[in-house]
Amino acid sequence: MNSGTPITTAAAKSGVVWFGVAVLGIGFGVLAVDLGFPWWIAALISTTVLAGSMEFILIGLLAAHAPLATIALTTFLVNFRHLFYGLTYPLELFKHPLRRLYIVFCMVDEAFAVVMNLPRRERDPKVMWWIHVGLHVFWAGGSLIGALFGAKILGGLQGLDFLLIALFAVLSLDAWQANKDKVGAVLAAAAAGAGLLVSHQQMMLVAMSSFAVALLVRHVVVGRG
């Protein structure tokens, strides 16, 4: 059983994650202003977009004046994994449709990992609700702080645009530690190389599309084998 209020229990379960998300949000706010966007754009995106790494990709695509179709397809490919989260996440615990809709909106990797690591007997919907709310608030709050204040201190800092690459590098290392799939790594590298060869401006779109097709072909071949 959980002790304390739902908010304090959620903070105890995910406080460290909230802090990490806030730091990442500060980086996003600084990056957005450094790319020439007003502070309120960073606040607007961080409030309305909560999708793991997609916010960083989105701000980069907007800065590059990418076509809407490219942004839409990239968003779909990057966040496609969230569809599988819904297959195992206990959404049935949330009876109110608006609460359930908000949980779906806040279904990011960190929230899913924290909630699914809770023992079943401790999956109190009130605690789960505040875990999601906390992630949203700390992400948006960190972004706002970064855009308003961090940009004045860190704006123009060399290498700041490497933040997204570093984020993906860490995520890739975590994924490799969890599942050392050598074939998948080779396919990903080949897809990235294909993207660079075809078009530097559309590298992300070409690479992710190629990787998705390669994984589908691999699934079919392995299934037949």
N, C-alpha and C positions, 0 to 999 in steps of 0.2 A: 504494500500500500504506500501511496505517496503521502508525505508529511508536509505541512505548510500549505500555503495558498497555491493555486495553479501557476501564478506568475513566478513566485519564488522557486517552485519546483522546476519550471521550465528554464529559469535562469541557471539553476544548479546543473541541469542536464546539458544545456547548450550555451552557457555564458561565454565559454572560450571561443566557440564558433561565432557567436555574435560579434565578439571583439575582432576576430580575424576578418569577418565580412566588413566591419566598419573601416578597418585599415585599407582593405581593398577598395572600398567606396571612396576613401580619401584620394587614393591613387587615380580612380576614375574621374573624380571631380577636377583634379589638377590637370589630367590629360585632356579633358574636354575643353577647359579654358585655354590650355596651351595650344590646342589645335585651332583656336580662334572662335569658339562658341561662347555665347554669353553664359553667365553662371546659372541662369534659370533653365537653360537647355539641359545641363547636367542634372539639375534637380528634377526636371520633368521626366527625363529618360529613366533615372534611377527609381522614380516613384511608380512609373507605369510599366517598366520593363524589369522583370526579376527572373532572369533565365541563365544563371551561371555566368558563362563567359560571353554571352551574346551581346551584352551592353558594350563591351570593349570593341567587339567586331563592328557593331552598329555605328559607333561614333567614328571609327576609322572609315567605314564605307560612306558615311555622310560627308566626312571631310574630303573624301576622294570623289564626291559627286557621282557615286555609283548609281546605275539604273535601278528603278524600283523593283524590277523583276529579279535582279541579282540579289538585292537585299532580302526579298521575300523567299527566294529559293535557299539562300544561305541560312536564313533563320530556321527554315524548315529542316534542313539537313543537320544543323548544329543541335537543335532541340528535339530531334526525332526520338532520342532516347527517353524523353519524358513520357512518351506514350506507354512505354513498358513499365514505368514507375506506377502508373495507374492500375496496372494489372495486379499488383501485389500490395499497394498501399491501402490501409483499412479506411477507405472513404465512407464506408457504411456507418462508421461511428458518429458521423456528423449528420444529424437529422435535418437541420435547416438548410434549404437549398442555397441560400446566399453564403452561409458559412462554408458549405461544400465547394461552391464556386471560387471563393477566396482561397481555399486550401489548394485547389487546382492551379490557381494563378501563382501561388507561392511554392509550387512544387519544384524546388531546385535541388541540386545534388546534396547540399549540406543538410537541408531539412529532411530529405528522404533518409539519408544515412543516420541522422540522430534518432529519428522516430523508429526506424526499422531495427535499430540496435537496442531499443527498449524491450525488456521482457513483455510478453503479451499482457500479463496481469498489471503492468504499469502504464499501459497505453490509454491513459485517461484523455478523452477528447478535449477537455479544457486545457490540459497541459500541452497537448499537441497543438492546439490552436495558438497558444502563446509562444510556442517554439517558432511557428511560422511568422507570427506577427513580429516577434523580436528580430528575426532575420531581416524582414522587410524594413523595419524602422531603423535598424543599425546600418543597413546598406544605404538607404536613402539619406539618413542623417550624416553618415560618413562622406557620401558624395557631396552633400551640401556644404559641409565644412571644408572639404577639399577645394570646391569651386570658389567659395567666398574668401577663405583665408590661406589655404594651402598653396593656391596658385600664386599668391604674392610672395611666398617664401621659396617655393619650389619651381615656379613658372620659368620656363626656359632652361631648366636643368637638362644637361646633356644625358641622353640615354633614357629619358622618361618614356619615350615611345617604345622602348624595349619591354615595358611592363607586361604587355599582353603576351609577348613571346615567352617571357619568363614564366608567366602563369601557365601557358600551355606546356612548357617544358616540365614544370613540376607535375602537372596533371598526367603527362605522358609517362614520367618516371613512376608515379603512383600506380598507373594502369599496368605498367610493365611488372612492377613488384607483385601486383595482385594476380596477374595472368601473363606469364612469359610466353606469349604467342609469337614465335619467330616468323611464321608465315604472314600473320597479320601485320607485323612491323615492316616486313619487306613490301607488302602490298601498299602500306601507307607511304613508305618512302618513294615507291615507284609512282604513286598517284601525285605526290608532291612534285616530283621531277617532271611529270607530264604537264602539270599545271604551269610550271616555270617555262617549259619549252613552248607551250601553246600561247600563253599570254601572261605577262607580268601583272597587268591590271586586273585580269580575271582569274588569277592564280587560285584563289580560295575556292571559287565556284567550280572551276575545272577539276581541281584536286579532290574536292569533297564528292563531286558527282562521280568521278572515276573510281574513287575508293568505295563508294556505295555500290556501284556496279560490280566491282571486283569481289566485294564481300558476298553479293548475291550469287554470282557465278560460283564462288567457292562453296557456298552453302549447298547449291544444287549438286555440284560435283561430289562433295563429301557425302551428301545424302544418298546419291546413287551408289557410291562406293560401299 
